[in-house]
C-alpha cells in the first residue's frame, strides 16, 4: 500500500505538481506573468473579444489536440516515475568522471578562484551550453528521419496551449533528460575541478536566474495563439513566443526554422532564423501532406509503425 501511495504522489508531482514547481514552465506565477503579457497583446487588438474568451478559447483548450496534450503529459509522468527517476542516479558518477578526467590530464588544480565569479560563470555556462545543445538536438530531430518520426508527436498539435510544451513522445523525453543530465553533471565536475568545492548556480526561488527570467517573460505564450513579439532587433538574440509559433507553422517555408530554445543566436548563426515581422498569419500542424493525428494511440505508437515500415520496405 505504501508503494502505491508513493507512485501516486510521484505521478501527481510529475503532472499536476508542475503547477507548483518553480522549475516548470507552467508554474502558476509564470502562468500569471504570461497573462499580463497576453493582456498587453489583447489591448493592441482592436477586433478582439473579451479577454477571457481571447485567452481561454474553447476551440483551443477543449480541442482534440489539447486533450491529447493532457493525456501524453499524464502518460509521460508515469514513465518518469518508473523509468527516468533511476537514471538521475548517474549524475554523481558523471560529475566525478569529468572531474577525474581533468585531474588525470592536467594534474591537481592548486589555483584559488573567486567564489562569486565561479557562481556567475557556472550559471552562465549552464545556460549557454544547455541552450546550444538543445538547439543541436532539436536540429537533429528535424533533420534525421528516424528522430523526426518521434518529434512529429510534438508538431502534430493543431492547436497550442501551455501544456503542449509537454506533448513529447517518450523517446524524445528520454533524449531530453539524458542531454540535461550529461550537461549539468559534466559542468558540475569541471567547475568542481577548477574551484575545489561544490559550486552552485545563481538562483531565484531555486531556479537558475536566467531560466527564471525566461520563464517569467511570457514563455507560456510560446505554445498559444497569443502573438507576443519582441522588438525586431531583440529577435536576433532571443526567441519570442511568436517566433516559436512560427516554428509550429504547417507551411513548408517555416519548417526547420526557429529551433532555438531560449536564444535566437544559434538560429542566426546556422541560417534557421525567421523573425516575427516576416510572418503575418500561421496555422499549426505538420502540413507538407503528412498525415496529422491527434489521437493518443497514434502519437505514441505511430512512430514505431512508421520506422518499421521504412525498414521493411
C-alpha positions as CSV (number, residue, x, y, z in Angstrom):
1,X,0.0,0.0,0.0
2,X,2.9,2.3,0.8
3,X,4.5,1.7,-2.6
4,X,1.2,2.5,-4.3
5,X,0.9,5.8,-2.4
6,X,4.5,6.7,-3.3
7,X,3.8,6.1,-7.0
8,X,0.6,8.2,-6.9
9,X,2.4,11.0,-5.2
10,X,5.2,10.9,-7.7
11,X,2.6,10.8,-10.6
12,X,0.9,13.9,-9.1
13,X,4.2,15.7,-8.7
14,X,5.2,15.0,-12.3
15,X,1.9,16.2,-13.8
16,X,-0.4,18.4,-11.8
17,X,2.5,19.2,-9.5
18,X,4.1,21.1,-12.4
19,X,1.8,24.0,-11.5
20,X,3.5,24.2,-8.1
21,X,7.1,23.6,-9.3
22,X,9.1,26.8,-10.0
23,X,11.4,24.8,-12.3
24,X,8.5,24.0,-14.6
25,X,7.2,26.4,-17.3
26,X,3.5,26.0,-16.1
27,X,4.3,27.1,-12.5
28,X,1.4,29.2,-11.5
29,X,3.3,32.5,-11.1
30,X,4.8,32.1,-14.6
31,X,1.3,31.5,-16.0
32,X,0.1,34.7,-14.3
33,X,3.0,36.7,-15.7
34,X,2.1,35.3,-19.1
35,X,-1.4,36.5,-18.6
36,X,0.0,40.1,-18.1
37,X,1.8,39.9,-21.5
38,X,-1.2,38.4,-23.1
39,X,-3.3,41.3,-21.9
40,X,-0.8,43.6,-23.4
41,X,-1.2,41.9,-26.8
42,X,-5.0,41.8,-26.3
43,X,-5.2,45.6,-25.8
44,X,-3.5,46.1,-29.1
45,X,-6.1,44.0,-31.0
46,X,-9.0,46.3,-31.8
47,X,-11.2,43.5,-33.0
48,X,-10.6,41.1,-30.1
49,X,-13.3,39.6,-28.0
50,X,-13.4,39.9,-24.2
51,X,-10.1,39.0,-22.6
52,X,-11.4,35.7,-21.0
53,X,-12.6,34.5,-24.4
54,X,-9.4,35.7,-26.0
55,X,-7.0,33.8,-23.7
56,X,-9.2,30.7,-23.0
57,X,-10.9,29.9,-26.3
58,X,-12.8,26.6,-26.0
59,X,-11.7,25.6,-29.5
60,X,-8.1,25.6,-28.2
61,X,-8.4,24.3,-24.6
62,X,-11.1,21.7,-25.2
63,X,-9.9,20.6,-28.7
64,X,-9.0,17.0,-29.5
65,X,-5.4,18.3,-29.9
66,X,-5.4,19.7,-26.4
67,X,-7.0,16.5,-24.9
68,X,-4.1,14.6,-26.5
69,X,-1.6,17.0,-24.8
70,X,-3.1,16.3,-21.4
71,X,-3.1,12.5,-22.0
72,X,0.5,12.5,-23.1
73,X,1.5,14.6,-20.0
74,X,-0.1,12.1,-17.7
75,X,1.4,9.1,-19.5
76,X,4.9,10.6,-19.5
77,X,4.6,11.5,-15.9
78,X,4.1,7.8,-15.1
79,X,7.0,6.8,-17.3
80,X,9.3,9.3,-15.5
81,X,8.4,7.8,-12.1
82,X,9.1,4.2,-13.3
83,X,12.0,4.6,-15.8
84,X,13.6,8.1,-15.7
85,X,14.0,8.6,-12.0
86,X,16.6,5.8,-11.7
87,X,18.6,7.5,-14.5
88,X,19.2,10.5,-12.3
89,X,21.4,8.4,-10.1
90,X,24.0,8.7,-12.8
91,X,24.5,12.4,-12.1
92,X,27.2,11.9,-9.4
93,X,29.3,9.3,-11.3
94,X,29.3,11.5,-14.5
95,X,30.4,14.6,-12.4
96,X,33.1,12.6,-10.8
97,X,34.3,11.2,-14.1
98,X,34.6,14.6,-15.7
99,X,36.5,15.9,-12.6
100,X,38.8,12.9,-12.5
101,X,39.5,13.2,-16.3
102,X,40.8,16.7,-15.8
103,X,42.9,15.6,-12.8
104,X,44.5,12.8,-14.8
105,X,45.3,15.0,-17.7
106,X,46.0,18.4,-16.1
107,X,47.0,17.4,-12.6
108,X,45.6,18.8,-9.4
109,X,44.4,22.4,-9.6
110,X,46.1,24.5,-6.9
111,X,45.0,27.9,-8.1
112,X,42.4,29.8,-6.0
113,X,39.5,31.4,-7.7
114,X,36.9,33.9,-6.7
115,X,33.8,32.1,-5.5
116,X,31.3,34.7,-6.7
117,X,32.9,34.7,-10.1
118,X,32.6,31.0,-10.2
119,X,28.9,31.1,-9.4
120,X,28.4,33.6,-12.2
121,X,30.4,31.6,-14.7
122,X,28.8,28.3,-13.7
123,X,25.3,29.8,-14.1
124,X,26.1,31.4,-17.4
125,X,27.8,28.2,-18.7
126,X,24.8,26.1,-17.8
127,X,22.6,28.4,-19.7
128,X,24.7,28.8,-22.9
129,X,25.8,25.2,-23.2
130,X,22.4,23.8,-22.4
131,X,20.7,26.1,-24.9
132,X,23.2,25.3,-27.6
133,X,22.9,21.5,-27.0
134,X,19.1,21.9,-27.1
135,X,19.4,23.6,-30.4
136,X,21.6,20.8,-31.8
137,X,19.3,18.1,-30.5
138,X,16.2,19.9,-31.9
139,X,18.0,20.4,-35.2
140,X,18.8,16.6,-35.3
141,X,15.2,15.9,-34.5
142,X,14.1,17.7,-37.6
143,X,16.8,16.6,-40.0
144,X,17.3,12.9,-39.2
145,X,14.3,10.9,-40.4
146,X,14.5,8.3,-37.6
147,X,14.3,11.1,-35.0
148,X,11.7,13.1,-36.8
149,X,9.2,10.3,-36.5
150,X,9.3,10.8,-32.8
151,X,9.4,14.6,-32.8
152,X,6.3,14.6,-35.0
153,X,4.3,13.9,-31.9
154,X,5.1,17.5,-30.7
155,X,4.4,19.0,-34.1
156,X,1.2,17.1,-34.7
157,X,-0.6,19.5,-32.4
158,X,-3.1,21.6,-34.4
159,X,-3.8,24.0,-31.6
160,X,-1.4,25.2,-28.9
161,X,-1.8,25.7,-25.2
162,X,0.9,25.9,-22.5
163,X,0.7,22.1,-21.9
164,X,1.6,21.4,-25.5
165,X,5.2,22.0,-24.1
166,X,4.9,18.5,-22.6
167,X,3.4,16.9,-25.7
168,X,6.6,14.8,-26.3
169,X,7.0,11.2,-27.4
170,X,8.5,9.2,-24.5
171,X,11.6,8.6,-26.6
172,X,12.2,12.3,-27.1
173,X,11.5,12.9,-23.4
174,X,14.3,10.3,-22.7
175,X,16.7,12.1,-25.0
176,X,16.0,15.5,-23.4
177,X,16.5,14.1,-19.9
178,X,19.8,12.4,-20.9
179,X,21.0,15.6,-22.5
180,X,20.2,17.7,-19.4
181,X,21.8,15.0,-17.1
182,X,25.0,14.9,-19.1
183,X,25.4,18.7,-19.4
184,X,24.7,19.6,-15.8
185,X,26.7,16.7,-14.4
186,X,29.7,17.3,-16.7
187,X,29.8,21.0,-16.0
188,X,29.5,20.3,-12.3
189,X,32.6,18.1,-12.4
190,X,34.5,20.7,-14.5
191,X,33.8,23.6,-12.1
192,X,34.5,21.3,-9.1
193,X,37.9,20.8,-10.5
194,X,38.7,24.5,-11.0
195,X,37.1,25.8,-7.8
196,X,37.8,22.9,-5.5
197,X,34.3,22.9,-3.9
198,X,30.8,22.0,-4.9
199,X,29.9,25.1,-7.0
200,X,26.3,26.2,-7.1
201,X,24.3,28.2,-9.6
202,X,22.9,31.6,-9.0
203,X,19.2,31.2,-8.4
204,X,15.8,32.8,-7.7
205,X,13.4,30.6,-5.7
206,X,15.8,27.7,-6.5
207,X,15.7,28.3,-10.3
208,X,18.7,29.3,-12.5
209,X,18.4,33.1,-12.6
210,X,18.5,33.1,-16.5
211,X,15.9,30.4,-16.7
212,X,13.7,32.2,-14.2
213,X,13.8,35.4,-16.3
214,X,13.0,33.4,-19.5
215,X,10.0,31.7,-17.8
216,X,8.8,35.0,-16.3
217,X,8.7,36.9,-19.6
218,X,5.8,35.2,-21.3
219,X,7.4,31.8,-22.0
220,X,4.0,30.1,-21.7
221,X,2.7,32.1,-24.7
222,X,5.1,30.2,-26.9
223,X,2.5,27.4,-27.1
224,X,-0.6,29.5,-27.5
225,X,-2.4,31.6,-30.1
226,X,-1.3,34.9,-28.5
227,X,1.2,36.6,-30.8
228,X,3.6,38.1,-28.4
229,X,6.5,39.6,-30.5
230,X,9.7,41.1,-29.3
231,X,11.4,44.2,-30.7
232,X,12.8,43.4,-34.2
233,X,16.5,43.7,-33.1
234,X,15.9,41.6,-30.0
235,X,14.6,38.7,-32.0
236,X,18.2,38.2,-33.3
237,X,19.1,37.3,-29.7
238,X,16.0,35.9,-28.0
239,X,13.3,33.6,-29.5
240,X,10.0,35.4,-28.9
241,X,6.8,33.4,-28.3
242,X,5.5,34.2,-31.8
243,X,8.8,33.1,-33.3
244,X,8.3,29.7,-31.7
245,X,4.7,29.6,-33.0
246,X,6.2,30.2,-36.5
247,X,8.2,27.0,-35.8
248,X,4.9,25.2,-35.4
249,X,3.5,26.5,-38.7
250,X,2.3,24.0,-41.2
251,X,3.7,26.0,-44.1
252,X,6.7,24.4,-45.8
253,X,8.7,27.6,-45.7
254,X,8.6,27.6,-41.9
255,X,9.7,24.0,-41.4
256,X,13.0,23.7,-39.6
257,X,13.0,27.4,-38.6
258,X,13.4,29.0,-35.2
259,X,14.7,25.9,-33.4
260,X,16.3,27.7,-30.6
261,X,15.0,27.1,-27.0
262,X,15.8,30.5,-25.4
263,X,18.4,32.1,-27.6
264,X,18.0,33.1,-31.3
265,X,21.7,33.4,-31.9
266,X,22.1,29.7,-32.9
267,X,19.3,30.1,-35.5
268,X,21.0,33.3,-36.7
269,X,24.4,31.6,-37.0
270,X,23.1,28.5,-38.8
271,X,20.6,30.3,-41.0
272,X,17.4,29.0,-39.5
273,X,16.1,32.3,-38.1
274,X,12.8,33.8,-39.0
275,X,11.6,37.0,-37.3
276,X,8.1,37.9,-36.4
277,X,7.9,40.8,-38.8
278,X,8.3,38.4,-41.8
279,X,5.2,36.3,-41.0
280,X,1.7,37.6,-40.6
281,X,-0.5,34.5,-40.4
282,X,0.1,30.9,-39.4
283,X,-1.8,27.6,-38.8
284,X,-0.4,24.9,-36.7
285,X,0.3,21.2,-37.6
286,X,2.5,19.0,-39.7
287,X,1.5,20.2,-43.2
288,X,3.5,19.0,-46.2
289,X,0.9,16.3,-46.9
290,X,2.0,14.5,-43.8
291,X,-0.8,12.7,-42.0
292,X,-1.9,14.6,-38.9
293,X,-3.4,12.7,-36.0
294,X,-4.5,13.9,-32.6
295,X,-5.2,10.5,-31.1
296,X,-3.1,9.5,-28.1
297,X,-2.5,6.0,-29.6
298,X,-1.2,7.1,-32.9
299,X,1.1,9.7,-31.4
300,X,2.7,7.1,-29.0
301,X,2.8,4.0,-31.3
302,X,2.7,5.7,-34.7
303,X,6.5,6.4,-34.8
304,X,7.4,2.8,-34.3
305,X,5.0,1.7,-37.0
306,X,6.4,4.2,-39.5
307,X,10.0,3.2,-38.7
308,X,9.1,-0.4,-39.1
309,X,7.6,0.2,-42.5
310,X,10.6,2.2,-43.6
311,X,12.9,-0.6,-42.6
312,X,10.9,-3.4,-44.2
313,X,10.1,-1.6,-47.4
